[in-house]
Amino acid sequence: MTRAPESVVVSRLDDELALLDRRTGTYYGLDANGARIFELASKGYDPGRIARELAAEFDAPPPEIERDAAELVAKLLEAGLLVDDGA
């Protein structure tokens, strides 16, 4: 299950998110779509479930959403903005 680690501070700015990694002092910004993917991924949703949720909200094909979600989640994990606790 993925979640945001305690070292990451999340702030909402309208539909976007600003993420601060307190370990490195680096800020990251996510647009509305990226923010929604981050929110769902930080609740432990896998890319398939994220795609199903977002397909109901946006006019995009679920396979495209799943691909984009998987790509973003991988980047967030690599940057340490999400962690996978294996649950």
C-alpha positions as CSV (number, residue, x, y, z in Angstrom):
1,M,0.0,0.0,0.0
2,T,1.4,3.4,-0.9
3,R,1.2,6.4,1.3
4,A,2.9,9.8,1.8
5,P,5.8,9.6,4.3
6,E,5.8,11.9,7.4
7,S,8.7,13.8,5.8
8,V,6.4,15.1,3.0
9,V,4.3,18.1,3.7
10,V,1.2,18.5,1.4
11,S,-0.5,21.8,0.7
12,R,-3.5,22.4,-1.5
13,L,-3.5,25.4,-3.8
14,D,-6.9,25.5,-5.5
15,D,-6.9,22.2,-7.6
16,E,-3.2,21.7,-7.4
17,L,-0.9,20.3,-4.7
18,A,2.5,21.6,-3.5
19,L,4.6,18.9,-1.9
20,L,7.7,19.7,0.3
21,D,10.2,17.0,1.0
22,R,11.5,18.1,4.4
23,R,14.5,15.7,4.0
24,T,15.8,17.5,1.0
25,G,14.1,20.9,1.1
26,T,12.8,20.3,-2.4
27,Y,9.3,21.5,-3.5
28,Y,7.2,19.7,-6.1
29,G,4.0,20.8,-7.8
30,L,1.2,18.7,-9.1
31,D,-1.5,19.9,-11.5
32,A,-5.1,19.0,-10.8
33,N,-4.8,15.6,-12.5
34,G,-1.5,14.8,-10.7
35,A,-3.0,16.0,-7.4
36,R,-5.9,13.6,-7.7
37,I,-3.6,10.7,-8.6
38,F,-1.4,11.6,-5.6
39,E,-4.4,11.8,-3.3
40,L,-5.7,8.4,-4.3
41,A,-2.3,6.7,-4.4
42,S,-1.6,8.1,-0.9
43,K,-4.7,6.2,0.2
44,G,-3.2,3.0,-1.1
45,Y,-5.1,2.8,-4.4
46,D,-3.2,0.9,-7.1
47,P,-3.1,2.4,-10.6
48,G,-6.0,0.2,-11.8
49,R,-8.3,1.4,-9.0
50,I,-7.1,5.0,-9.6
51,A,-8.1,4.6,-13.2
52,R,-11.6,3.3,-12.3
53,E,-12.1,6.2,-9.9
54,L,-10.9,8.9,-12.4
55,A,-12.7,7.4,-15.3
56,A,-15.9,8.3,-13.5
57,E,-14.7,11.9,-13.0
58,F,-13.0,12.6,-16.3
59,D,-13.7,11.9,-19.9
60,A,-10.7,9.7,-20.6
61,P,-10.3,6.0,-21.4
62,P,-9.4,3.9,-18.3
63,P,-6.4,2.3,-20.0
64,E,-4.9,5.7,-20.7
65,I,-5.6,6.8,-17.1
66,E,-4.1,3.7,-15.7
67,R,-0.9,4.1,-17.7
68,D,-0.6,7.8,-16.7
69,A,-1.3,6.9,-13.0
70,A,1.2,4.1,-13.0
71,E,3.9,6.4,-14.5
72,L,3.2,9.2,-12.0
73,V,3.1,6.8,-9.0
74,A,6.4,5.3,-10.1
75,K,8.0,8.8,-10.3
76,L,6.5,9.8,-6.8
77,L,7.9,6.6,-5.3
78,E,11.3,7.2,-6.9
79,A,11.3,10.8,-5.5
80,G,10.4,9.6,-2.0
81,L,7.1,11.5,-2.1
82,L,5.2,8.2,-1.7
83,V,6.4,5.0,0.0
84,D,5.2,1.5,-0.4
85,D,4.8,-0.2,3.0
86,G,4.0,-3.5,1.3
87,A,0.6,-3.9,3.0
